[in-house]
Amino acid sequence: MARVRLSVAERQEELLRAAIEQIEARGVAAVRIADVAAALGVSNALVLYHFSTKEKLVAAAFAYAAEDDLAHLRRLLGRRTSALRRLRAAVRWYAPTGQAKGWRLWIEGWAVALREPALREVTRDLDRQWKAAIADVIAEGVAAGEFECPDPAAAALRLTALLDGLAVQLTSYPGSVPRTRAQTWVDEALARELGLPREALTERGA
Protein backbone atom coordinates (compact mmCIF):
# COMPACT_ATOMS: atom_id res chain seq x y z
CA MET A 1 0.00 0.00 0.00
CA ALA A 2 1.34 3.43 -0.96
CA ARG A 3 2.49 5.68 1.86
CA VAL A 4 0.59 8.89 2.49
CA ARG A 5 2.52 11.87 1.16
CA LEU A 6 3.59 14.05 4.08
CA SER A 7 4.61 17.67 4.20
CA VAL A 8 8.24 18.44 5.01
CA ALA A 9 7.32 19.36 8.59
CA GLU A 10 5.23 16.22 9.05
CA ARG A 11 7.96 14.01 7.61
CA GLN A 12 10.61 15.55 9.85
CA GLU A 13 8.42 15.10 12.90
CA GLU A 14 7.87 11.45 11.97
CA LEU A 15 11.61 10.95 11.58
CA LEU A 16 12.37 12.66 14.89
CA ARG A 17 9.86 10.53 16.77
CA ALA A 18 11.34 7.39 15.23
CA ALA A 19 14.85 8.58 16.11
CA ILE A 20 13.83 9.11 19.74
CA GLU A 21 12.39 5.60 19.91
CA GLN A 22 15.54 4.10 18.42
CA ILE A 23 17.82 6.08 20.73
CA GLU A 24 15.82 4.92 23.76
CA ALA A 25 16.06 1.32 22.55
CA ARG A 26 19.66 1.23 21.31
CA GLY A 27 21.49 4.22 22.78
CA VAL A 28 23.05 7.09 20.85
CA ALA A 29 26.32 5.30 20.09
CA ALA A 30 24.65 2.22 18.58
CA VAL A 31 21.77 3.81 16.70
CA ARG A 32 22.20 4.16 12.93
CA ILE A 33 20.45 6.08 10.20
CA ALA A 34 19.43 2.67 8.87
CA ASP A 35 17.62 1.86 12.14
CA VAL A 36 15.49 4.99 11.90
CA ALA A 37 14.76 4.36 8.23
CA ALA A 38 13.83 0.72 8.84
CA ALA A 39 11.48 1.65 11.68
CA LEU A 40 9.45 3.74 9.25
CA GLY A 41 9.93 1.63 6.14
CA VAL A 42 11.71 4.42 4.26
CA SER A 43 15.13 4.68 2.64
CA ASN A 44 18.33 5.85 4.29
CA ALA A 45 18.48 8.53 1.61
CA LEU A 46 15.19 10.03 2.77
CA VAL A 47 16.47 10.36 6.34
CA LEU A 48 19.71 11.92 5.08
CA TYR A 49 17.75 14.30 2.85
CA HIS A 50 16.15 15.85 5.92
CA PHE A 51 19.08 15.42 8.34
CA SER A 52 22.37 15.24 6.50
CA THR A 53 24.27 13.38 9.24
CA LYS A 54 23.54 11.12 12.18
CA GLU A 55 24.85 13.83 14.52
CA LYS A 56 22.37 16.37 13.18
CA LEU A 57 19.53 13.87 13.42
CA VAL A 58 20.40 13.03 17.03
CA ALA A 59 20.69 16.69 18.05
CA ALA A 60 17.37 17.50 16.36
CA ALA A 61 15.72 14.50 18.04
CA PHE A 62 16.82 15.65 21.48
CA ALA A 63 15.72 19.22 20.72
CA TYR A 64 12.31 17.86 19.71
CA ALA A 65 12.07 15.82 22.91
CA ALA A 66 13.16 18.84 24.96
CA GLU A 67 10.48 21.05 23.46
CA ASP A 68 7.87 18.38 24.14
CA ASP A 69 8.91 18.22 27.80
CA LEU A 70 9.00 22.01 28.09
CA ALA A 71 5.55 22.34 26.53
CA HIS A 72 4.16 19.97 29.16
CA LEU A 73 5.94 21.89 31.92
CA ARG A 74 4.48 25.17 30.66
CA ARG A 75 0.99 23.67 30.70
CA LEU A 76 1.42 22.57 34.31
CA LEU A 77 2.85 25.90 35.43
CA GLY A 78 0.33 27.92 33.42
CA ARG A 79 -2.76 26.60 35.19
CA ARG A 80 -5.02 29.09 36.94
CA THR A 81 -4.36 27.99 40.47
CA SER A 82 -1.97 28.74 43.31
CA ALA A 83 1.78 28.76 42.79
CA LEU A 84 2.06 25.95 45.33
CA ARG A 85 -0.31 23.70 43.40
CA ARG A 86 1.52 24.40 40.15
CA LEU A 87 4.93 23.77 41.67
CA ARG A 88 3.88 20.53 43.28
CA ALA A 89 2.31 19.28 40.04
CA ALA A 90 5.41 20.17 38.02
CA VAL A 91 7.90 18.66 40.47
CA ARG A 92 5.85 15.49 40.88
CA TRP A 93 5.56 15.09 37.11
CA TYR A 94 9.27 15.73 36.50
CA ALA A 95 10.45 13.51 39.36
CA PRO A 96 11.59 10.01 38.34
CA THR A 97 8.68 8.65 40.39
CA GLY A 98 6.23 10.67 38.29
CA GLN A 99 4.79 10.36 34.77
CA ALA A 100 7.63 11.88 32.76
CA LYS A 101 8.74 9.16 30.35
CA GLY A 102 12.05 10.44 29.00
CA TRP A 103 14.56 9.78 31.76
CA ARG A 104 16.42 7.00 29.95
CA LEU A 105 16.65 9.24 26.91
CA TRP A 106 18.00 12.20 28.87
CA ILE A 107 20.55 10.19 30.83
CA GLU A 108 21.82 8.92 27.50
CA GLY A 109 21.84 12.49 26.20
CA TRP A 110 23.81 13.85 29.16
CA ALA A 111 26.51 11.23 28.63
CA VAL A 112 26.88 11.91 24.91
CA ALA A 113 26.70 15.69 25.42
CA LEU A 114 30.11 15.51 27.12
CA ARG A 115 31.60 14.91 23.66
CA GLU A 116 29.02 16.44 21.29
CA PRO A 117 28.79 20.28 21.38
CA ALA A 118 25.48 20.44 19.50
CA LEU A 119 23.80 18.02 21.88
CA ARG A 120 25.38 19.74 24.87
CA GLU A 121 23.70 22.98 23.81
CA VAL A 122 20.32 21.22 23.58
CA THR A 123 20.58 19.69 27.06
CA ARG A 124 21.93 22.94 28.52
CA ASP A 125 19.03 24.91 27.05
CA LEU A 126 16.47 22.46 28.44
CA ASP A 127 18.12 22.68 31.86
CA ARG A 128 18.19 26.48 31.72
CA GLN A 129 14.54 26.79 30.72
CA TRP A 130 13.38 24.25 33.32
CA LYS A 131 15.18 26.09 36.15
CA ALA A 132 13.92 29.48 34.95
CA ALA A 133 10.30 28.29 34.79
CA ILE A 134 10.43 26.82 38.30
CA ALA A 135 12.19 29.90 39.68
CA ASP A 136 9.55 32.19 38.15
CA VAL A 137 6.67 30.32 39.80
CA ILE A 138 8.49 30.25 43.15
CA ALA A 139 8.91 34.03 42.86
CA GLU A 140 5.18 34.36 42.08
CA GLY A 141 4.33 32.39 45.19
CA VAL A 142 6.62 34.54 47.34
CA ALA A 143 5.07 37.73 45.94
CA ALA A 144 1.58 36.36 46.66
CA GLY A 145 2.53 35.50 50.24
CA GLU A 146 1.96 31.77 49.76
CA PHE A 147 5.39 30.81 51.09
CA GLU A 148 8.89 32.15 51.70
CA CYS A 149 12.00 31.61 49.61
CA PRO A 150 14.90 34.09 49.72
CA ASP A 151 16.48 32.89 46.45
CA PRO A 152 14.08 31.29 43.92
CA ALA A 153 16.84 30.66 41.36
CA ALA A 154 18.98 28.78 43.87
CA ALA A 155 15.96 26.81 45.06
CA ALA A 156 15.17 25.79 41.49
CA LEU A 157 18.77 24.66 40.99
CA ARG A 158 18.76 22.56 44.18
CA LEU A 159 15.44 20.93 43.30
CA THR A 160 16.64 20.13 39.79
CA ALA A 161 19.88 18.65 41.11
CA LEU A 162 17.94 16.37 43.47
CA LEU A 163 15.50 15.25 40.78
CA ASP A 164 18.24 14.61 38.22
CA GLY A 165 20.29 12.64 40.75
CA LEU A 166 17.35 10.51 41.78
CA ALA A 167 16.56 9.89 38.12
CA VAL A 168 20.03 8.44 37.57
CA GLN A 169 19.67 6.19 40.62
CA LEU A 170 16.18 4.91 39.81
CA THR A 171 16.78 4.53 36.06
CA SER A 172 20.31 3.15 36.06
CA TYR A 173 20.10 1.12 39.26
CA PRO A 174 16.52 -0.16 39.65
CA GLY A 175 15.72 -0.98 43.25
CA SER A 176 18.56 1.12 44.68
CA VAL A 177 16.05 3.56 46.18
CA PRO A 178 12.42 2.60 46.86
CA ARG A 179 10.11 4.82 44.81
CA THR A 180 8.06 5.76 47.87
CA ARG A 181 11.19 6.91 49.69
CA ALA A 182 12.33 8.92 46.67
CA GLN A 183 8.93 10.63 46.48
CA THR A 184 9.13 11.45 50.19
CA TRP A 185 12.53 13.05 49.66
CA VAL A 186 11.18 15.11 46.76
CA ASP A 187 8.20 16.34 48.80
CA GLU A 188 10.44 17.14 51.77
CA ALA A 189 12.87 19.06 49.57
CA LEU A 190 10.10 21.13 47.96
CA ALA A 191 8.53 21.93 51.32
CA ARG A 192 11.92 22.87 52.77
CA GLU A 193 12.70 25.22 49.87
CA LEU A 194 9.35 26.96 50.37
CA GLY A 195 9.59 27.20 54.15
CA LEU A 196 6.52 25.02 54.62
CA PRO A 197 5.77 21.86 56.60
CA ARG A 198 5.53 18.85 54.31
CA GLU A 199 1.84 18.44 55.22
CA ALA A 200 1.11 21.74 53.49
CA LEU A 201 1.84 20.15 50.13
CA THR A 202 -1.09 17.81 50.66
CA GLU A 203 -3.39 20.25 52.39
CA ARG A 204 -2.99 23.11 49.95
CA GLY A 205 -1.24 21.62 46.94
CA ALA A 206 -3.03 18.35 46.24
C-alpha positions as protocol buffer text, in pm:
chain_id: "A"
residue {
  index: 1
  type: MET
  ca { x: 0 y: 0 z: 0 }
}
residue {
  index: 2
  type: ALA
  ca { x: 134 y: 343 z: -96 }
}
residue {
  index: 3
  type: ARG
  ca { x: 249 y: 568 z: 186 }
}
residue {
  index: 4
  type: VAL
  ca { x: 59 y: 889 z: 249 }
}
residue {
  index: 5
  type: ARG
  ca { x: 252 y: 1187 z: 116 }
}
residue {
  index: 6
  type: LEU
  ca { x: 359 y: 1405 z: 408 }
}
residue {
  index: 7
  type: SER
  ca { x: 461 y: 1767 z: 420 }
}
residue {
  index: 8
  type: VAL
  ca { x: 824 y: 1844 z: 501 }
}
residue {
  index: 9
  type: ALA
  ca { x: 732 y: 1936 z: 859 }
}
residue {
  index: 10
  type: GLU
  ca { x: 523 y: 1622 z: 905 }
}
residue {
  index: 11
  type: ARG
  ca { x: 796 y: 1401 z: 761 }
}
residue {
  index: 12
  type: GLN
  ca { x: 1061 y: 1555 z: 985 }
}
residue {
  index: 13
  type: GLU
  ca { x: 842 y: 1510 z: 1290 }
}
residue {
  index: 14
  type: GLU
  ca { x: 787 y: 1145 z: 1197 }
}
residue {
  index: 15
  type: LEU
  ca { x: 1161 y: 1095 z: 1158 }
}
residue {
  index: 16
  type: LEU
  ca { x: 1237 y: 1266 z: 1489 }
}
residue {
  index: 17
  type: ARG
  ca { x: 986 y: 1053 z: 1677 }
}
residue {
  index: 18
  type: ALA
  ca { x: 1134 y: 739 z: 1523 }
}
residue {
  index: 19
  type: ALA
  ca { x: 1485 y: 858 z: 1611 }
}
residue {
  index: 20
  type: ILE
  ca { x: 1383 y: 911 z: 1974 }
}
residue {
  index: 21
  type: GLU
  ca { x: 1239 y: 560 z: 1991 }
}
residue {
  index: 22
  type: GLN
  ca { x: 1554 y: 410 z: 1842 }
}
residue {
  index: 23
  type: ILE
  ca { x: 1782 y: 608 z: 2073 }
}
residue {
  index: 24
  type: GLU
  ca { x: 1582 y: 492 z: 2376 }
}
residue {
  index: 25
  type: ALA
  ca { x: 1606 y: 132 z: 2255 }
}
residue {
  index: 26
  type: ARG
  ca { x: 1966 y: 123 z: 2131 }
}
residue {
  index: 27
  type: GLY
  ca { x: 2149 y: 422 z: 2278 }
}
residue {
  index: 28
  type: VAL
  ca { x: 2305 y: 709 z: 2085 }
}
residue {
  index: 29
  type: ALA
  ca { x: 2632 y: 530 z: 2009 }
}
residue {
  index: 30
  type: ALA
  ca { x: 2465 y: 222 z: 1858 }
}
residue {
  index: 31
  type: VAL
  ca { x: 2177 y: 381 z: 1670 }
}
residue {
  index: 32
  type: ARG
  ca { x: 2220 y: 416 z: 1293 }
}
residue {
  index: 33
  type: ILE
  ca { x: 2045 y: 608 z: 1020 }
}
residue {
  index: 34
  type: ALA
  ca { x: 1943 y: 267 z: 887 }
}
residue {
  index: 35
  type: ASP
  ca { x: 1762 y: 186 z: 1214 }
}
residue {
  index: 36
  type: VAL
  ca { x: 1549 y: 499 z: 1190 }
}
residue {
  index: 37
  type: ALA
  ca { x: 1476 y: 436 z: 823 }
}
residue {
  index: 38
  type: ALA
  ca { x: 1383 y: 72 z: 884 }
}
residue {
  index: 39
  type: ALA
  ca { x: 1148 y: 165 z: 1168 }
}
residue {
  index: 40
  type: LEU
  ca { x: 945 y: 374 z: 925 }
}
residue {
  index: 41
  type: GLY
  ca { x: 993 y: 163 z: 614 }
}
residue {
  index: 42
  type: VAL
  ca { x: 1171 y: 442 z: 426 }
}
residue {
  index: 43
  type: SER
  ca { x: 1513 y: 468 z: 264 }
}
residue {
  index: 44
  type: ASN
  ca { x: 1833 y: 585 z: 429 }
}
residue {
  index: 45
  type: ALA
  ca { x: 1848 y: 853 z: 161 }
}
residue {
  index: 46
  type: LEU
  ca { x: 1519 y: 1003 z: 277 }
}
residue {
  index: 47
  type: VAL
  ca { x: 1647 y: 1036 z: 634 }
}
residue {
  index: 48
  type: LEU
  ca { x: 1971 y: 1192 z: 508 }
}
residue {
  index: 49
  type: TYR
  ca { x: 1775 y: 1430 z: 285 }
}
residue {
  index: 50
  type: HIS
  ca { x: 1615 y: 1585 z: 592 }
}
residue {
  index: 51
  type: PHE
  ca { x: 1908 y: 1542 z: 834 }
}
residue {
  index: 52
  type: SER
  ca { x: 2237 y: 1524 z: 650 }
}
residue {
  index: 53
  type: THR
  ca { x: 2427 y: 1338 z: 924 }
}
residue {
  index: 54
  type: LYS
  ca { x: 2354 y: 1112 z: 1218 }
}
residue {
  index: 55
  type: GLU
  ca { x: 2485 y: 1383 z: 1452 }
}
residue {
  index: 56
  type: LYS
  ca { x: 2237 y: 1637 z: 1318 }
}
residue {
  index: 57
  type: LEU
  ca { x: 1953 y: 1387 z: 1342 }
}
residue {
  index: 58
  type: VAL
  ca { x: 2040 y: 1303 z: 1703 }
}
residue {
  index: 59
  type: ALA
  ca { x: 2069 y: 1669 z: 1805 }
}
residue {
  index: 60
  type: ALA
  ca { x: 1737 y: 1750 z: 1636 }
}
residue {
  index: 61
  type: ALA
  ca { x: 1572 y: 1450 z: 1804 }
}
residue {
  index: 62
  type: PHE
  ca { x: 1682 y: 1565 z: 2148 }
}
residue {
  index: 63
  type: ALA
  ca { x: 1572 y: 1922 z: 2072 }
}
residue {
  index: 64
  type: TYR
  ca { x: 1231 y: 1786 z: 1971 }
}
residue {
  index: 65
  type: ALA
  ca { x: 1207 y: 1582 z: 2291 }
}
residue {
  index: 66
  type: ALA
  ca { x: 1316 y: 1884 z: 2496 }
}
residue {
  index: 67
  type: GLU
  ca { x: 1048 y: 2105 z: 2346 }
}
residue {
  index: 68
  type: ASP
  ca { x: 787 y: 1838 z: 2414 }
}
residue {
  index: 69
  type: ASP
  ca { x: 891 y: 1822 z: 2780 }
}
residue {
  index: 70
  type: LEU
  ca { x: 900 y: 2201 z: 2809 }
}
residue {
  index: 71
  type: ALA
  ca { x: 555 y: 2234 z: 2653 }
}
residue {
  index: 72
  type: HIS
  ca { x: 416 y: 1997 z: 2916 }
}
residue {
  index: 73
  type: LEU
  ca { x: 594 y: 2189 z: 3192 }
}
residue {
  index: 74
  type: ARG
  ca { x: 448 y: 2517 z: 3066 }
}
residue {
  index: 75
  type: ARG
  ca { x: 99 y: 2367 z: 3070 }
}
residue {
  index: 76
  type: LEU
  ca { x: 142 y: 2257 z: 3431 }
}
residue {
  index: 77
  type: LEU
  ca { x: 285 y: 2590 z: 3543 }
}
residue {
  index: 78
  type: GLY
  ca { x: 33 y: 2792 z: 3342 }
}
residue {
  index: 79
  type: ARG
  ca { x: -276 y: 2660 z: 3519 }
}
residue {
  index: 80
  type: ARG
  ca { x: -502 y: 2909 z: 3694 }
}
residue {
  index: 81
  type: THR
  ca { x: -436 y: 2799 z: 4047 }
}
residue {
  index: 82
  type: SER
  ca { x: -197 y: 2874 z: 4331 }
}
residue {
  index: 83
  type: ALA
  ca { x: 178 y: 2876 z: 4279 }
}
residue {
  index: 84
  type: LEU
  ca { x: 206 y: 2595 z: 4533 }
}
residue {
  index: 85
  type: ARG
  ca { x: -31 y: 2370 z: 4340 }
}
residue {
  index: 86
  type: ARG
  ca { x: 152 y: 2440 z: 4015 }
}
residue {
  index: 87
  type: LEU
  ca { x: 493 y: 2377 z: 4167 }
}
residue {
  index: 88
  type: ARG
  ca { x: 388 y: 2053 z: 4328 }
}
residue {
  index: 89
  type: ALA
  ca { x: 231 y: 1928 z: 4004 }
}
residue {
  index: 90
  type: ALA
  ca { x: 541 y: 2017 z: 3802 }
}
residue {
  index: 91
  type: VAL
  ca { x: 790 y: 1866 z: 4047 }
}
residue {
  index: 92
  type: ARG
  ca { x: 585 y: 1549 z: 4088 }
}
residue {
  index: 93
  type: TRP
  ca { x: 556 y: 1509 z: 3711 }
}
residue {
  index: 94
  type: TYR
  ca { x: 927 y: 1573 z: 3650 }
}
residue {
  index: 95
  type: ALA
  ca { x: 1045 y: 1351 z: 3936 }
}
residue {
  index: 96
  type: PRO
  ca { x: 1159 y: 1001 z: 3834 }
}
residue {
  index: 97
  type: THR
  ca { x: 868 y: 865 z: 4039 }
}
residue {
  index: 98
  type: GLY
  ca { x: 623 y: 1067 z: 3829 }
}
residue {
  index: 99
  type: GLN
  ca { x: 479 y: 1036 z: 3477 }
}
residue {
  index: 100
  type: ALA
  ca { x: 763 y: 1188 z: 3276 }
}
residue {
  index: 101
  type: LYS
  ca { x: 874 y: 916 z: 3035 }
}
residue {
  index: 102
  type: GLY
  ca { x: 1205 y: 1044 z: 2900 }
}
residue {
  index: 103
  type: TRP
  ca { x: 1456 y: 978 z: 3176 }
}
residue {
  index: 104
  type: ARG
  ca { x: 1642 y: 700 z: 2995 }
}
residue {
  index: 105
  type: LEU
  ca { x: 1665 y: 924 z: 2691 }
}
residue {
  index: 106
  type: TRP
  ca { x: 1800 y: 1220 z: 2887 }
}
residue {
  index: 107
  type: ILE
  ca { x: 2055 y: 1019 z: 3083 }
}
residue {
  index: 108
  type: GLU
  ca { x: 2182 y: 892 z: 2750 }
}
residue {
  index: 109
  type: GLY
  ca { x: 2184 y: 1249 z: 2620 }
}
residue {
  index: 110
  type: TRP
  ca { x: 2381 y: 1385 z: 2916 }
}
residue {
  index: 111
  type: ALA
  ca { x: 2651 y: 1123 z: 2863 }
}
residue {
  index: 112
  type: VAL
  ca { x: 2688 y: 1191 z: 2491 }
}
residue {
  index: 113
  type: ALA
  ca { x: 2670 y: 1569 z: 2542 }
}
residue {
  index: 114
  type: LEU
  ca { x: 3011 y: 1551 z: 2712 }
}
residue {
  index: 115
  type: ARG
  ca { x: 3160 y: 1491 z: 2366 }
}
residue {
  index: 116
  type: GLU
  ca { x: 2902 y: 1644 z: 2129 }
}
residue {
  index: 117
  type: PRO
  ca { x: 2879 y: 2028 z: 2138 }
}
residue {
  index: 118
  type: ALA
  ca { x: 2548 y: 2044 z: 1950 }
}
residue {
  index: 119
  type: LEU
  ca { x: 2380 y: 1802 z: 2188 }
}
residue {
  index: 120
  type: ARG
  ca { x: 2538 y: 1974 z: 2487 }
}
residue {
  index: 121
  type: GLU
  ca { x: 2370 y: 2298 z: 2381 }
}
residue {
  index: 122
  type: VAL
  ca { x: 2032 y: 2122 z: 2358 }
}
residue {
  index: 123
  type: THR
  ca { x: 2058 y: 1969 z: 2706 }
}
residue {
  index: 124
  type: ARG
  ca { x: 2193 y: 2294 z: 2852 }
}
residue {
  index: 125
  type: ASP
  ca { x: 1903 y: 2491 z: 2705 }
}
residue {
  index: 126
  type: LEU
  ca { x: 1647 y: 2246 z: 2844 }
}
residue {
  index: 127
  type: ASP
  ca { x: 1812 y: 2268 z: 3186 }
}
residue {
  index: 128
  type: ARG
  ca { x: 1819 y: 2648 z: 3172 }
}
residue {
  index: 129
  type: GLN
  ca { x: 1454 y: 2679 z: 3072 }
}
residue {
  index: 130
  type: TRP
  ca { x: 1338 y: 2425 z: 3332 }
}
residue {
  index: 131
  type: LYS
  ca { x: 1518 y: 2609 z: 3615 }
}
residue {
  index: 132
  type: ALA
  ca { x: 1392 y: 2948 z: 3495 }
}
residue {
  index: 133
  type: ALA
  ca { x: 1030 y: 2829 z: 3479 }
}
residue {
  index: 134
  type: ILE
  ca { x: 1043 y: 2682 z: 3830 }
}
residue {
  index: 135
  type: ALA
  ca { x: 1219 y: 2990 z: 3968 }
}
residue {
  index: 136
  type: ASP
  ca { x: 955 y: 3219 z: 3815 }
}
residue {
  index: 137
  type: VAL
  ca { x: 667 y: 3032 z: 3980 }
}
residue {
  index: 138
  type: ILE
  ca { x: 849 y: 3025 z: 4315 }
}
residue {
  index: 139
  type: ALA
  ca { x: 891 y: 3403 z: 4286 }
}
residue {
  index: 140
  type: GLU
  ca { x: 518 y: 3436 z: 4208 }
}
residue {
  index: 141
  type: GLY
  ca { x: 433 y: 3239 z: 4519 }
}
residue {
  index: 142
  type: VAL
  ca { x: 662 y: 3454 z: 4734 }
}
residue {
  index: 143
  type: ALA
  ca { x: 507 y: 3773 z: 4594 }
}
residue {
  index: 144
  type: ALA
  ca { x: 158 y: 3636 z: 4666 }
}
residue {
  index: 145
  type: GLY
  ca { x: 253 y: 3550 z: 5024 }
}
residue {
  index: 146
  type: GLU
  ca { x: 196 y: 3177 z: 4976 }
}
residue {
  index: 147
  type: PHE
  ca { x: 539 y: 3081 z: 5109 }
}
residue {
  index: 148
  type: GLU
  ca { x: 889 y: 3215 z: 5170 }
}
residue {
  index: 149
  type: CYS
  ca { x: 1200 y: 3161 z: 4961 }
}
residue {
  index: 150
  type: PRO
  ca { x: 1490 y: 3409 z: 4972 }
}
residue {
  index: 151
  type: ASP
  ca { x: 1648 y: 3289 z: 4645 }
}
residue {
  index: 152
  type: PRO
  ca { x: 1408 y: 3129 z: 4392 }
}
residue {
  index: 153
  type: ALA
  ca { x: 1684 y: 3066 z: 4136 }
}
residue {
  index: 154
  type: ALA
  ca { x: 1898 y: 2878 z: 4387 }
}
residue {
  index: 155
  type: ALA
  ca { x: 1596 y: 2681 z: 4506 }
}
residue {
  index: 156
  type: ALA
  ca { x: 1517 y: 2579 z: 4149 }
}
residue {
  index: 157
  type: LEU
  ca { x: 1877 y: 2466 z: 4099 }
}
residue {
  index: 158
  type: ARG
  ca { x: 1876 y: 2256 z: 4418 }
}
residue {
  index: 159
  type: LEU
  ca { x: 1544 y: 2093 z: 4330 }
}
residue {
  index: 160
  type: THR
  ca { x: 1664 y: 2013 z: 3979 }
}
residue {
  index: 161
  type: ALA
  ca { x: 1988 y: 1865 z: 4111 }
}
residue {
  index: 162
  type: LEU
  ca { x: 1794 y: 1637 z: 4347 }
}
residue {
  index: 163
  type: LEU
  ca { x: 1550 y: 1525 z: 4078 }
}
residue {
  index: 164
  type: ASP
  ca { x: 1824 y: 1461 z: 3822 }
}
residue {
  index: 165
  type: GLY
  ca { x: 2029 y: 1264 z: 4075 }
}
residue {
  index: 166
  type: LEU
  ca { x: 1735 y: 1051 z: 4178 }
}
residue {
  index: 167
  type: ALA
  ca { x: 1656 y: 989 z: 3812 }
}
residue {
  index: 168
  type: VAL
  ca { x: 2003 y: 844 z: 3757 }
}
residue {
  index: 169
  type: GLN
  ca { x: 1967 y: 619 z: 4062 }
}
residue {
  index: 170
  type: LEU
  ca { x: 1618 y: 491 z: 3981 }
}
residue {
  index: 171
  type: THR
  ca { x: 1678 y: 453 z: 3606 }
}
residue {
  index: 172
  type: SER
  ca { x: 2031 y: 315 z: 3606 }
}
residue {
  index: 173
  type: TYR
  ca { x: 2010 y: 112 z: 3926 }
}
residue {
  index: 174
  type: PRO
  ca { x: 1652 y: -16 z: 3965 }
}
residue {
  index: 175
  type: GLY
  ca { x: 1572 y: -98 z: 4325 }
}
residue {
  index: 176
  type: SER
  ca { x: 1856 y: 112 z: 4468 }
}
residue {
  index: 177
  type: VAL
  ca { x: 1605 y: 356 z: 4618 }
}
residue {
  index: 178
  type: PRO
  ca { x: 1242 y: 260 z: 4686 }
}
residue {
  index: 179
  type: ARG
  ca { x: 1011 y: 482 z: 4481 }
}
residue {
  index: 180
  type: THR
  ca { x: 806 y: 576 z: 4787 }
}
residue {
  index: 181
  type: ARG
  ca { x: 1119 y: 691 z: 4969 }
}
residue {
  index: 182
  type: ALA
  ca { x: 1233 y: 892 z: 4667 }
}
residue {
  index: 183
  type: GLN
  ca { x: 893 y: 1063 z: 4648 }
}
residue {
  index: 184
  type: THR
  ca { x: 913 y: 1145 z: 5019 }
}
residue {
  index: 185
  type: TRP
  ca { x: 1253 y: 1305 z: 4966 }
}
residue {
  index: 186
  type: VAL
  ca { x: 1118 y: 1511 z: 4676 }
}
residue {
  index: 187
  type: ASP
  ca { x: 820 y: 1634 z: 4880 }
}
residue {
  index: 188
  type: GLU
  ca { x: 1044 y: 1714 z: 5177 }
}
residue {
  index: 189
  type: ALA
  ca { x: 1287 y: 1906 z: 4957 }
}
residue {
  index: 190
  type: LEU
  ca { x: 1010 y: 2113 z: 4796 }
}
residue {
  index: 191
  type: ALA
  ca { x: 853 y: 2193 z: 5132 }
}
residue {
  index: 192
  type: ARG
  ca { x: 1192 y: 2287 z: 5277 }
}
residue {
  index: 193
  type: GLU
  ca { x: 1270 y: 2522 z: 4987 }
}
residue {
  index: 194
  type: LEU
  ca { x: 935 y: 2696 z: 5037 }
}
residue {
  index: 195
  type: GLY
  ca { x: 959 y: 2720 z: 5415 }
}
residue {
  index: 196
  type: LEU
  ca { x: 652 y: 2502 z: 5462 }
}
residue {
  index: 197
  type: PRO
  ca { x: 577 y: 2186 z: 5660 }
}
residue {
  index: 198
  type: ARG
  ca { x: 553 y: 1885 z: 5431 }
}
residue {
  index: 199
  type: GLU
  ca { x: 184 y: 1844 z: 5522 }
}
residue {
  index: 200
  type: ALA
  ca { x: 111 y: 2174 z: 5349 }
}
residue {
  index: 201
  type: LEU
  ca { x: 184 y: 2015 z: 5013 }
}
residue {
  index: 202
  type: THR
  ca { x: -109 y: 1781 z: 5066 }
}
residue {
  index: 203
  type: GLU
  ca { x: -339 y: 2025 z: 5239 }
}
residue {
  index: 204
  type: ARG
  ca { x: -299 y: 2311 z: 4995 }
}
residue {
  index: 205
  type: GLY
  ca { x: -124 y: 2162 z: 4694 }
}
residue {
  index: 206
  type: ALA
  ca { x: -303 y: 1835 z: 4624 }
}
